[in-house]
Amino acid sequence: MIFVTCFEILKRVYLFFIDGYKTIVTSNSFVIMFITMGVNIFVTLYESKKGKELGSTFLIADAKHTKSDILASIAVIISLFFARKGYYLADPIVGIVITFFIARIGYEILKDASNVLVDTICMDTSAIKFVVNRLDGVKGCHDIRTRGSVHSTYLDLHVIVESDLSTEKSHAIADNIEKEIKKEFPSVVDIVVHIEPDSINH
């Protein structure tokens, strides 16, 4: 939708140079644009805050989308100001400039979304290994994998324990690992711990 917005702006710029027109500016034009921009600023800040709190990639992406509307509003206000002064070329020039910024936001959203879809590593696995290896009963860990986003991360790892530990004690170690990881890394929402006896690693 953001790239569609860019296309529509550029189309209007093209039509300006082909057909030529004069922007009609009134006081209501400015009032409407400032109200629109104020609403969009509120929505952007609220969605961004809640997106980080809830770990919602969708809300964060939509906040960026709304941010593009703010940039568009600013561009319109600037062009209205200059058009009112008689500089009608300001409208298409500002349109071209703002298209670049809106397209950049669209690129950032696509990049973030693609990282989630292809399970890009979103946490420092060495930091996770440090936390796990210092816990009682843990002799080592490996095959640490993270997926999701930096605000909502899913994690699984393999942990080595003494080969003669009972199932109950092994389960207790796994529970402790989950507890410590979530304590140290609040963005982790789900953890899968694979327990391995030390004997299979020799």
FINU-70852 format. One line per 4 residues: number of its first residue (from 1); for each residue x, y, z of N, C-alpha, C. Coordinates in nm, 2 decimals. Each point is the difference from the previous one (the first is absolute). Last residue first. Example, Ala and Ser with C-alpha at 12.3 -4.5 7.8 and 13.67 -1.06 7.14 Angstrom:
# FINU-70852
2	1.28 -0.22 0.71 0.09 0.11 0.00 -0.08 0.11 0.08 ~ 0.03 -0.57 -0.01 -0.09 0.12 0.00 0.09 0.12 0.00
//
This chain:
# FINU-70852
202	3.05 -3.80 2.37 0.14 -0.05 0.01 0.02 -0.11 -0.11 ~ -0.42 0.23 0.10 0.09 0.10 -0.05 0.15 -0.05 0.00 ~ -0.39 -0.23 0.19 -0.01 0.00 -0.15 0.09 0.10 -0.07 ~ -0.03 -0.04 0.49 0.06 -0.12 -0.06 -0.01 0.00 -0.15
198	-0.20 0.34 0.30 0.14 0.02 -0.04 0.06 -0.12 -0.07 ~ -0.53 0.11 -0.03 0.09 -0.05 0.09 0.15 0.01 -0.05 ~ -0.43 0.33 -0.12 0.09 -0.11 -0.06 0.09 -0.05 0.12 ~ -0.49 0.32 -0.11 0.10 -0.05 0.10 0.08 -0.11 -0.06
194	-0.28 0.45 -0.19 0.02 -0.15 -0.03 0.12 -0.04 0.10 ~ -0.38 0.42 -0.01 0.13 -0.05 0.05 0.01 -0.15 -0.03 ~ -0.29 0.47 -0.16 0.00 -0.15 -0.01 0.14 -0.04 0.04 ~ -0.32 0.48 0.06 0.13 -0.07 0.00 -0.03 -0.15 -0.01
190	-0.25 0.53 -0.07 -0.01 -0.14 0.01 0.13 -0.07 -0.02 ~ -0.05 0.48 0.02 -0.14 -0.04 0.04 -0.02 -0.15 0.01 ~ 0.40 0.42 0.02 -0.02 -0.14 -0.03 -0.14 -0.04 0.05 ~ 0.19 0.43 0.08 -0.06 -0.01 -0.13 -0.03 -0.15 -0.04
186	0.24 0.15 0.41 -0.15 0.01 0.00 -0.07 -0.02 -0.13 ~ 0.47 -0.15 0.22 -0.04 0.04 -0.13 -0.15 0.01 -0.01 ~ 0.22 -0.13 0.41 0.10 0.08 -0.06 -0.04 0.06 -0.13 ~ -0.30 -0.28 0.23 0.03 0.11 0.09 0.11 0.09 -0.06
182	-0.14 -0.39 -0.23 -0.10 0.10 0.00 0.02 0.12 0.09 ~ 0.31 -0.36 0.01 0.00 0.06 -0.13 -0.10 0.11 -0.01 ~ 0.00 -0.26 0.39 0.12 0.09 -0.01 0.00 0.07 -0.13 ~ -0.33 -0.34 0.06 -0.02 0.11 0.09 0.11 0.11 -0.01
178	0.04 -0.40 -0.24 -0.11 0.08 -0.05 -0.02 0.12 0.08 ~ 0.30 -0.32 0.17 0.06 0.07 -0.12 -0.11 0.09 -0.06 ~ -0.13 -0.27 0.35 0.08 0.11 0.05 0.06 0.07 -0.12 ~ -0.25 -0.38 -0.10 -0.09 0.10 0.06 0.09 0.13 0.04
174	0.23 -0.39 -0.13 -0.06 0.06 -0.12 -0.09 0.12 0.05 ~ 0.19 -0.27 0.33 0.10 0.09 -0.06 -0.06 0.07 -0.12 ~ -0.27 -0.31 0.21 0.02 0.12 0.09 0.10 0.09 -0.06 ~ -0.07 -0.41 -0.21 -0.12 0.09 -0.02 0.02 0.12 0.08
170	0.31 -0.34 0.07 0.02 0.06 -0.13 -0.11 0.10 -0.03 ~ -0.05 -0.25 0.39 0.11 0.10 0.01 0.03 0.07 -0.13 ~ -0.31 -0.36 0.00 -0.06 0.11 0.08 0.11 0.12 0.01 ~ 0.11 -0.41 -0.21 -0.08 0.08 -0.09 -0.05 0.13 0.08
166	0.46 -0.20 0.17 -0.14 -0.05 -0.02 -0.08 0.09 -0.09 ~ 0.55 -0.06 -0.03 -0.11 0.07 0.06 -0.13 -0.06 -0.02 ~ 0.45 -0.13 -0.17 -0.07 -0.08 0.10 -0.11 0.08 0.08 ~ 0.30 0.18 -0.35 -0.07 -0.11 -0.06 -0.08 -0.08 0.10
162	0.12 0.54 0.02 0.05 -0.13 0.04 -0.08 -0.11 -0.05 ~ -0.06 0.42 -0.29 0.00 -0.02 0.14 0.07 -0.13 0.03 ~ -0.09 0.40 -0.43 0.06 -0.12 0.05 0.00 -0.01 0.15 ~ -0.32 0.25 -0.40 0.07 0.01 0.13 0.06 -0.13 0.04
158	-0.23 0.30 -0.45 0.04 -0.14 0.05 0.09 0.02 0.12 ~ -0.40 0.34 -0.24 0.14 -0.03 0.02 0.01 -0.14 0.06 ~ -0.36 0.43 -0.21 0.02 -0.14 0.04 0.15 -0.03 0.00 ~ -0.40 0.45 -0.03 0.14 -0.06 0.02 -0.01 -0.15 0.03
154	-0.27 0.50 -0.18 -0.02 -0.15 0.04 0.14 -0.06 -0.01 ~ -0.19 0.54 0.06 0.09 -0.10 -0.04 -0.03 -0.14 0.05 ~ -0.16 0.54 -0.07 -0.07 -0.12 0.03 0.08 -0.12 -0.05 ~ 0.16 0.44 -0.04 -0.09 0.03 0.10 -0.08 -0.12 0.04
150	0.33 0.00 -0.34 0.07 0.04 0.12 -0.10 0.03 0.11 ~ -0.16 -0.36 -0.36 0.05 0.14 -0.01 0.07 0.04 0.13 ~ -0.06 -0.50 -0.23 -0.09 0.10 0.04 0.05 0.13 -0.02 ~ 0.30 -0.44 0.13 -0.08 0.04 -0.11 -0.11 0.10 0.05
146	0.49 -0.31 0.14 -0.10 0.10 0.04 -0.08 0.03 -0.13 ~ 0.36 -0.41 0.22 -0.07 0.06 -0.11 -0.11 0.10 0.05 ~ 0.46 -0.33 0.15 -0.09 0.10 0.05 -0.06 0.07 -0.13 ~ 0.33 -0.40 0.09 -0.11 0.01 -0.09 -0.11 0.10 0.04
142	0.29 -0.15 0.41 0.04 0.02 -0.15 -0.13 0.01 -0.08 ~ 0.25 -0.04 0.55 -0.12 0.02 -0.09 0.05 0.03 -0.14 ~ 0.17 -0.21 0.54 0.03 0.07 -0.13 -0.13 0.01 -0.08 ~ 0.03 -0.17 0.45 0.14 -0.02 -0.04 0.03 0.06 -0.13
138	-0.37 0.06 0.43 0.02 0.02 -0.14 0.15 -0.02 -0.03 ~ -0.19 0.01 0.45 -0.05 -0.12 -0.07 0.03 0.00 -0.15 ~ -0.04 0.46 0.25 0.03 -0.12 0.06 -0.06 -0.12 -0.08 ~ 0.13 0.47 -0.24 -0.10 -0.06 0.09 0.04 -0.13 0.05
134	0.24 0.28 -0.33 0.03 0.04 0.14 -0.10 -0.07 0.10 ~ -0.04 -0.03 -0.49 0.12 -0.08 0.05 0.03 0.03 0.15 ~ -0.35 0.25 -0.24 -0.04 -0.15 0.03 0.12 -0.07 0.06 ~ 0.06 0.46 -0.13 -0.10 -0.01 0.11 -0.03 -0.15 0.04
130	0.29 0.09 -0.37 0.06 0.04 0.12 -0.09 -0.02 0.12 ~ -0.17 -0.07 -0.44 0.09 -0.11 0.05 0.07 0.03 0.13 ~ -0.26 0.34 -0.21 -0.08 -0.11 0.05 0.08 -0.11 0.06 ~ 0.23 0.34 -0.22 -0.06 0.05 0.13 -0.09 -0.11 0.06
126	0.16 -0.08 -0.43 0.11 -0.01 0.10 -0.04 0.05 0.13 ~ -0.29 0.04 -0.37 0.00 -0.13 0.05 0.11 -0.02 0.10 ~ -0.29 0.43 -0.16 0.14 -0.04 0.01 0.01 -0.13 0.07 ~ -0.43 0.15 -0.30 0.06 0.02 0.13 0.15 -0.05 0.00
122	-0.31 -0.04 -0.37 -0.04 0.13 0.05 0.05 0.02 0.14 ~ 0.05 -0.30 -0.50 0.04 0.00 0.14 -0.03 0.14 0.06 ~ -0.30 -0.18 -0.41 0.13 0.06 0.02 0.03 0.01 0.15 ~ -0.38 -0.21 -0.28 0.06 -0.04 0.12 0.14 0.06 0.02
118	-0.33 0.09 -0.35 0.11 -0.09 -0.04 0.08 -0.04 0.13 ~ -0.37 0.30 0.03 -0.05 -0.11 -0.08 0.11 -0.10 -0.03 ~ 0.09 0.40 0.23 -0.08 -0.08 0.09 -0.04 -0.13 -0.08 ~ 0.24 0.34 -0.23 0.09 -0.06 0.11 -0.08 -0.10 0.08
114	-0.23 0.26 -0.31 0.07 -0.11 -0.07 0.09 -0.07 0.10 ~ -0.23 0.39 0.14 -0.10 -0.12 -0.02 0.08 -0.12 -0.06 ~ 0.23 0.41 0.05 -0.03 -0.06 0.13 -0.09 -0.12 -0.01 ~ 0.10 0.24 -0.39 0.12 -0.06 0.05 -0.03 -0.07 0.13
110	-0.34 0.25 -0.20 0.02 -0.12 -0.07 0.12 -0.07 0.05 ~ -0.09 0.42 0.18 -0.10 -0.09 0.04 0.02 -0.14 -0.07 ~ 0.28 0.36 -0.12 0.03 -0.05 0.13 -0.10 -0.10 0.05 ~ -0.07 0.21 -0.42 0.11 -0.09 0.00 0.03 -0.06 0.14
106	-0.32 0.34 -0.03 -0.05 -0.13 -0.06 0.11 -0.10 -0.01 ~ 0.12 0.43 0.13 -0.08 -0.07 0.11 -0.05 -0.13 -0.05 ~ 0.20 0.27 -0.32 0.10 -0.06 0.09 -0.06 -0.07 0.12 ~ -0.27 0.23 -0.32 0.05 -0.13 -0.05 0.11 -0.06 0.09
102	-0.17 0.43 0.11 -0.11 -0.11 0.02 0.05 -0.13 -0.05 ~ 0.28 0.37 -0.07 0.00 -0.03 0.14 -0.11 -0.11 0.03 ~ 0.04 0.17 -0.44 0.12 -0.07 0.04 0.00 -0.05 0.14 ~ -0.35 0.27 -0.17 -0.01 -0.13 -0.05 0.13 -0.09 0.04
98	-0.02 0.47 0.09 -0.07 -0.08 0.10 -0.02 -0.14 -0.05 ~ 0.20 0.31 -0.30 0.08 -0.02 0.12 -0.06 -0.09 0.10 ~ -0.25 0.12 -0.38 0.11 -0.09 -0.04 0.09 -0.02 0.12 ~ -0.35 0.31 0.06 -0.06 -0.14 -0.03 0.11 -0.10 -0.03
94	0.10 0.46 0.03 -0.01 -0.06 0.14 -0.06 -0.14 -0.02 ~ 0.02 0.24 -0.39 0.14 -0.02 0.05 0.00 -0.07 0.14 ~ -0.41 0.13 -0.22 0.06 -0.13 -0.06 0.14 -0.02 0.06 ~ -0.23 0.39 0.17 -0.08 -0.12 0.01 0.07 -0.12 -0.06
90	0.18 0.44 -0.05 0.03 -0.06 0.13 -0.07 -0.13 0.02 ~ -0.07 0.31 -0.37 0.10 -0.11 -0.03 0.03 -0.07 0.13 ~ -0.26 0.40 -0.02 -0.08 -0.13 -0.02 0.09 -0.12 -0.02 ~ 0.01 0.49 0.23 0.11 -0.09 -0.05 -0.06 -0.14 -0.02
86	-0.23 0.39 0.19 0.01 0.01 -0.15 0.10 -0.09 -0.06 ~ -0.16 0.05 0.47 0.08 0.12 -0.04 0.02 0.01 -0.15 ~ -0.24 -0.36 0.18 -0.07 0.12 0.03 0.07 0.13 -0.03 ~ 0.21 -0.42 -0.05 -0.10 0.02 -0.11 -0.08 0.13 0.03
82	0.31 -0.15 0.32 0.07 0.06 -0.11 -0.10 0.03 -0.12 ~ -0.17 -0.22 0.39 0.06 0.13 0.04 0.06 0.08 -0.12 ~ -0.15 -0.45 -0.05 -0.12 0.10 0.01 0.05 0.14 0.03 ~ 0.31 -0.36 0.00 -0.03 0.04 -0.13 -0.12 0.10 -0.01
78	0.14 -0.17 0.42 0.11 0.08 -0.06 -0.04 0.05 -0.14 ~ -0.29 -0.30 0.22 0.00 0.13 0.06 0.10 0.09 -0.06 ~ 0.00 -0.45 -0.14 -0.12 0.08 -0.05 -0.01 0.14 0.06 ~ 0.33 -0.30 0.15 0.03 0.04 -0.13 -0.11 0.08 -0.06
74	-0.06 -0.19 0.42 0.10 0.11 0.01 0.03 0.05 -0.14 ~ -0.27 -0.38 0.03 -0.07 0.12 0.04 0.09 0.12 0.01 ~ 0.19 -0.42 -0.11 -0.08 0.05 -0.11 -0.08 0.13 0.04 ~ 0.24 -0.22 0.33 0.09 0.06 -0.09 -0.07 0.06 -0.12
70	-0.25 -0.25 0.31 0.05 0.12 0.06 0.09 0.08 -0.10 ~ -0.14 -0.43 -0.12 -0.11 0.10 -0.02 0.04 0.13 0.06 ~ 0.29 -0.36 0.06 0.01 0.05 -0.13 -0.11 0.10 -0.03 ~ 0.00 -0.22 0.41 0.10 0.10 0.00 0.02 0.06 -0.15
66	-0.28 -0.37 0.08 -0.07 0.13 0.04 0.10 0.11 0.00 ~ 0.17 -0.42 -0.08 -0.09 0.03 -0.11 -0.06 0.14 0.03 ~ 0.25 -0.20 0.33 0.09 0.06 -0.10 -0.08 0.04 -0.12 ~ -0.22 -0.22 0.34 0.04 0.13 0.05 0.09 0.07 -0.11
62	-0.13 -0.44 -0.08 -0.11 0.09 -0.02 0.03 0.14 0.05 ~ 0.30 -0.34 0.09 0.00 0.02 -0.15 -0.11 0.11 -0.03 ~ 0.03 -0.16 0.44 0.11 0.09 -0.03 0.01 0.03 -0.15 ~ -0.34 -0.29 0.14 -0.02 0.13 0.06 0.11 0.09 -0.03
58	0.06 -0.45 -0.12 -0.11 0.06 -0.08 -0.02 0.14 0.04 ~ 0.29 -0.28 0.24 0.06 0.05 -0.12 -0.10 0.08 -0.08 ~ 0.00 -0.09 0.54 -0.08 -0.02 -0.13 0.07 0.07 -0.11 ~ 0.07 -0.05 0.51 0.09 -0.07 -0.09 -0.07 -0.03 -0.14
54	-0.15 0.27 0.39 -0.06 -0.13 -0.03 0.08 -0.09 -0.09 ~ 0.15 0.44 0.13 -0.05 -0.06 0.13 -0.05 -0.15 -0.03 ~ 0.12 0.28 -0.37 0.12 -0.05 0.08 -0.04 -0.07 0.13 ~ -0.34 0.18 -0.26 0.07 -0.10 -0.08 0.12 -0.06 0.07
50	-0.24 0.37 0.18 -0.07 -0.12 0.02 0.07 -0.12 -0.07 ~ 0.17 0.44 -0.08 0.01 -0.04 0.14 -0.06 -0.14 0.03 ~ -0.06 0.18 -0.43 0.14 -0.03 0.02 0.03 -0.04 0.14 ~ -0.43 0.16 -0.11 0.02 -0.13 -0.06 0.15 -0.05 0.02
46	-0.12 0.44 0.15 -0.07 -0.11 0.07 0.03 -0.14 -0.05 ~ 0.18 0.38 -0.23 0.06 -0.02 0.13 -0.07 -0.11 0.08 ~ -0.19 0.11 -0.42 0.14 -0.05 -0.01 0.06 -0.03 0.13 ~ -0.42 0.22 -0.01 -0.01 -0.15 -0.03 0.14 -0.06 -0.02
42	-0.02 0.47 0.08 -0.05 -0.08 0.12 -0.01 -0.15 -0.03 ~ 0.11 0.29 -0.36 0.11 -0.01 0.10 -0.04 -0.07 0.12 ~ -0.33 0.07 -0.33 0.10 -0.10 -0.04 0.12 -0.01 0.10 ~ -0.33 0.33 0.07 -0.06 -0.13 0.02 0.10 -0.11 -0.04
38	0.12 0.45 -0.09 -0.01 -0.03 0.14 -0.05 -0.13 0.04 ~ 0.00 0.14 -0.45 0.14 -0.03 0.04 0.00 -0.03 0.15 ~ -0.41 0.14 -0.19 0.04 -0.13 -0.05 0.14 -0.04 0.05 ~ -0.15 0.43 0.09 -0.08 -0.09 0.08 0.04 -0.15 -0.04
34	0.19 0.35 -0.25 0.06 0.00 0.13 -0.08 -0.10 0.09 ~ -0.15 0.07 -0.44 0.12 -0.07 0.00 0.07 -0.01 0.14 ~ -0.41 0.25 -0.06 -0.02 -0.15 -0.03 0.13 -0.07 0.01 ~ 0.02 0.47 0.03 -0.06 -0.06 0.12 -0.02 -0.15 -0.02
30	0.16 0.24 -0.37 0.10 -0.01 0.11 -0.06 -0.06 0.12 ~ -0.29 0.09 -0.36 0.10 -0.10 -0.04 0.11 -0.02 0.11 ~ -0.33 0.34 0.05 -0.05 -0.14 0.03 0.10 -0.10 -0.04 ~ 0.07 0.45 -0.13 0.04 -0.02 0.14 -0.05 -0.14 0.05
26	0.10 0.02 -0.52 -0.08 0.09 0.09 0.05 -0.03 0.15 ~ 0.15 -0.09 -0.56 0.03 -0.01 0.14 -0.09 0.10 0.08 ~ 0.08 -0.27 -0.51 -0.09 0.09 0.07 0.02 -0.01 0.15 ~ 0.33 -0.12 -0.44 -0.06 -0.05 0.12 -0.08 0.11 0.07
22	0.11 -0.07 -0.53 0.03 0.08 0.11 -0.07 -0.05 0.12 ~ 0.19 -0.24 -0.48 -0.11 0.04 0.07 0.05 0.09 0.12 ~ 0.16 -0.33 -0.46 0.01 0.13 0.06 -0.12 0.03 0.08 ~ 0.14 -0.40 -0.29 -0.12 0.08 -0.01 0.01 0.14 0.05
18	0.39 -0.29 0.01 -0.07 -0.03 -0.12 -0.12 0.10 -0.03 ~ 0.25 0.00 0.41 0.09 0.05 -0.11 -0.06 -0.02 -0.13 ~ -0.24 -0.16 0.38 0.03 0.15 0.02 0.08 0.05 -0.12 ~ -0.07 -0.46 0.04 -0.12 0.07 -0.06 0.02 0.15 0.01
14	0.33 -0.27 0.21 0.00 -0.02 -0.15 -0.11 0.08 -0.07 ~ 0.00 -0.03 0.47 0.11 0.08 -0.04 0.01 0.00 -0.16 ~ -0.30 -0.29 0.20 -0.05 0.14 0.01 0.10 0.10 -0.04 ~ 0.13 -0.45 0.03 -0.10 0.01 -0.11 -0.05 0.15 -0.01
10	0.27 -0.13 0.36 0.08 0.02 -0.12 -0.09 0.02 -0.12 ~ -0.20 -0.11 0.41 0.06 0.13 0.01 0.07 0.03 -0.13 ~ -0.18 -0.43 0.04 -0.10 0.10 -0.02 0.05 0.14 0.00 ~ 0.29 -0.36 0.09 -0.04 0.00 -0.14 -0.10 0.11 -0.02
6	0.13 -0.08 0.44 0.11 0.06 -0.07 -0.04 0.01 -0.15 ~ -0.30 -0.23 0.27 0.00 0.14 0.03 0.11 0.07 -0.07 ~ 0.00 -0.46 -0.03 -0.11 0.05 -0.08 -0.01 0.15 0.03 ~ 0.30 -0.22 0.26 0.05 0.02 -0.14 -0.10 0.04 -0.09
2	-0.13 -0.10 0.44 0.09 0.11 0.00 0.06 0.03 -0.14 ~ -0.27 -0.38 0.07 -0.08 0.12 0.00 0.09 0.13 0.00
//
